[in-house]
Amino acid sequence: KNYYNMNEAIVQTLDNGFKTRSVNDRYRLLSFRKNDDFSRINLSPYYSDYEPSGSENFEKYIPKAELGDQYGNELFILMAHDAIRNYKVRSFSYVNTFKDDFLYNHFFSDPVEIYDNKIMLYKIDFTGKSRILNNAVAVSGSIFIHPGDFAIYKLEYSCYYKLKNEDPELMFSIDTEYGHDKINDPHMYLKYISFNNIFYVTNPTDTSYFRITSSYWDPQDEAGDRIVVIFNNIIDPESACHKENYNIKVSNTKLKVLNIRAADKTLYLTLSHENLKGLRDSVWLDIKDLKDVNGNVINKRKPEKMYQYRELFVEEYNRKISFQDSCYMKYLPLEKNCIAKSPVTYNYWMNTPENIKNIK
């Protein structure tokens, strides 16, 4: 119920229609703002292609997801997920290439008549075939088709993680709506597209994760070969006894761990001492996979679950705009793109959804 990092833009799209590839569409950024009515947190515009393993990486990631080129441009990412516009090329799982794979990958219900204002449409629900989904995710949605010319007015698509003994968790949902500009216009135009996906991010301000707070040579050890390591949580004794969890070196020589003892939050490591004479200040210690009694792995912050929304509302079709300074958008985050300046930009308005305004 908390919204962060609300960015809004006014964009002109130059699209030559369905007979052309959407990658040839061009865009001008007419206005861009970071909405200061909403809190902001530091998030990368890019997704990591793997799940971070430690505390040093705070990028966004999506479990079990494969991501293509992104360039951090939210608009380009959004438009790549319009499966209707991109019907000849791969858009997203499990629509894949719409004209080739959509029917093959799903089961469909019988059509039900519904009305969009005064327009009668067929609503057809669908689910993903389990042999395609490999029992890892679930898919459901609806497609709305005109029974006269078979024009697609709307596509609703949702994909869920299937979790053991838990309700399915939304992975992503995409709603796309098309319609006519005028009553007698036979062409269909994009009216709205919304793309919502889950992601996780580790919080660099989190101080509760399992970690080392201090370490020193044991002053009570006469041989001078025992390191004392203090942690912020109680150590799991079983995890502590695995010698492969410790990588200890002096210069380029790896030292053997002869004895391990865990007591509450303190770890005692006795090392082979023949290589330590006069070199204790040069010892390098790395500990991995060690756990506390609650199962937390050393240096691994707990991920925070968030959802990202990208939405485009079309305000007007086919209006020519004169420009004082014209430039096209590049494969960069929106805020790094140039603004194409036009004297009529003020005629357009930022469409902050009312439900977001009310809930912030």
Disulfide bonds with the S-S distance in Angstrom:
Cys327-Cys338 1.97
